Amino acid sequence: MRTVFCLLFLFYSVTSQAANVLTCKVERVIDGDTVIVVVDDKQVRVRLEGIDAPEMDQPFEREAKAALEVAVDGRVVYVYVKERDKCGRTIGTILGGSKDLSARMVMLGFA
């Protein structure tokens, strides 16, 4: 059942946002739900859509950040941009390889 949910989520994300996809490399992980990517030599802050991970000074913040770092280490990622929030961050679904990083963080218990 979990696999079906993940596939449906991925399909929806990809098809509804296909016009605005960034192919990039993660420069830095801020916390368990926010990364900095480099697009055309510019840094872009991206918040993973649909999840909330522990912030600085909250329990498991370091573990959540480390889990996301492992997931993106040295990989090219695809950011399916959904919107920009009121802080100017890009909100989107991030795929590392074939894995939805939001779903991965939830499955690991960090979001």
TAHUDA-V333074 format. One line per field, one symbol per residue. phi: phi as a letter, one per 20 degrees, with the letter a starting at -180 (. if undefined). psi: psi as a letter, one per 40 degrees, with the letter a starting at -180 (. if undefined). Layout:
# TAHUDA-V333074
phi = ???
psi = ???
This chain:
# TAHUDA-V333074
phi = .ffffffffffffffecgfcdddbdfebeebfcbcdddclmdececdffnccdgegmdgmfffffffffffdgmeedddefdadefenffdaedddmddffffffffendb
psi = dddddddddddddddeedeghhhiihdihdaeehihihhfeihhhhhhheihihiieiiedddddddddddeheihihhhhdahieeeihhihhhhbehhdddddddeee.
